[in-house]
Every structure is written in C-alpha cells, then in structure tokens.
Amino acid sequence: VAKDLGLPVPELSDRGVRVVSEGRIQYFALHEKTGHLVTAERIDREQLCRLEGKCVLRCELIVEDQM
C-alpha cells in the first residue's frame, strides 16, 4: 500500500492511513513496518459466502491527511 501510494512506510501512520472492511469484523490491516496489506482475522469462506459461487470481501483505504 505504501508503494502504491508513493509514500515512505513511516508516513502511513502520520497521515492516518487505515483499512476499513464492511461489517463488524475487520479482515484486513496495514503492516506497520512494511506497509503491506495483510489479513487481520481468519477468513472463513464457508461462513461468509455459503451458497455463492464468487466470494468477495470489500475494504476501503482511508487517508485522513491530504495526499
């Protein structure tokens, strides 16, 4: 994420960059030391998308400070 935004990793927290998932469970997070998008919780496909052929988890990247 840091590379895609063109920011040094330390600036992610300075700018308030965070990942927000739909629903109550936050499945994704930013790794503080690398700036990589990582899974924050176990993702159980059967629980999330029981009868669906395609399972999609949406998330948003929020940057509080100006880019």
FENJO-V699592 format. One line per field, one symbol per residue. ss: DSSP state (a for helix, b for strand, c for the rest). A space follows every 10 residues. Layout:
# FENJO-V699592
ss: ???
This chain:
# FENJO-V699592
ss: caaaacccaa aaaacccbbb bccccccbbb ccccccbbbc ccccaaaacc ccccccccbb bbccccc
